[in-house]
Amino acid sequence: MDILLWIFQFLLAFVFIYHGWLMLALPEPTEQARLSYIRAIPVGLRWFTGTAELLGGVGLVLPWLTGLLPRLTSLAAGGLCMLLVGAITFHIHFKEYANIVFNLTLLALAFLIASERFV
């Protein structure tokens, strides 16, 4: 089970760091059609969300990997769960059903990590 959790942690860390970077840097013109919802988010909320995703992605791996304050991994996963609930409600409003399913999957993985890594 530990190996599976590590795989999920690195996978989620990659997804959240990449998406957080997109939220802060704004996507390239080639990706703007696919990620049009990013422009619909107010600038302050977009900066907060992008920063939270970047820090949450790092927090999924770094504390548990280094052994320094490993409880932060479960707290980061719990924070990302709250962020994902907000993302799901945002995508429900815009009727983006593919994004809702993707966020529900991420929510399930983040919840699994939060509950299993709770020290």
N, C-alpha and C positions, 0 to 999 in steps of 0.2 A: 504494500500500500504506500510505503514511503517513496518509492521510485515513481509511482503514478502521481503522487502529490507534487513531487519535484517537476515532473513534466508539465502538469497543470500550472504550477507557479511560474515557470519560465514562459509558457505559452501566454498566460494572462499578462505577465510583465511586458512581453513584447507587444501585445495588442494595445495595452494601455499607454505605454511609452510612445508608441507610434501614433496613436490617435491623439494623445495629449500634445505631441509635437505638431500635428496637423491643426489642432485647435489654436495653438499659439502662432504658428507660422502662416496660416491660411494655405489651402491647397493650391497646387499649380493649376493653371487654366485648363489643362487636360482632365483634371480630376474634379473640377468645380461642378460639373453637371451631376456627377455621381454623389458628391458630398455637398449638395446645395443647402442642406439643413444647417451647416456650419454658419453660413451667412445670415440665417434667420435668428440666430442666437445674439442677444445684445452683447456688446463688446466686453463689458465688465464681467458678465456671466461666462462668456467664452474664455476669458483669461483665467478666471477662478477655476472653471472646469478643466481647462488644459493643464494648469498647474497641479490641481488635485490628481489628475490622471497620471501625470509624470511622477509625482511623489509617491502615489499609490503603487505604480508599477515597480519603482525602485524598492519600496517597502515590502513588496511581496517576496523578494528574493534576498536582498542584502542582509537584513537582520538574522534570518534563519541560517543563511550561508556562513556568516561570520561568527555566529554564536553570541553576538553582542545584542542583548535585549531581544531575544527571539519572539517575545510576546508581541512586538511591534508588527510582526508578519500577520498575525490574526487580526490585529487592529486595523492594519492597512486593508486587508481583505474585507473587513466589516465596513470600513469607510467606502470602499469601492462598491459594496452592495448598496449602500444608501445612494451613491451617485448613479448606479444603474437603475434604481427605482425611479429616480428623476428622469433619466434618459428614456425609460420606457413610457412614462406619462407624456413626455415631450413628443415621442414618435407616435403615440396613440392620437394625439391632437392633429398631427399632420397625415394620419392614416398611412404611415410607412411600415407596412406589415412585415416586410423582410427584416428591417432593422429591429422590430419588436421581438421577433423570434431569435435573432442573433443576440440581442441584449438579455433575453431570458436565459439563453444558454450560458452567457458570461456570468449572469447572476447566480445560476446554479453552481458553476465552477467556483466562483468567489465565495459563495456560502459554504461549499464543501471545504475549501481551504481554511476559511475562518473557523469553522467548527473543529476541524481535525488538527489544526496547528495551535489551538487554544491551549496555553500552558497552564 
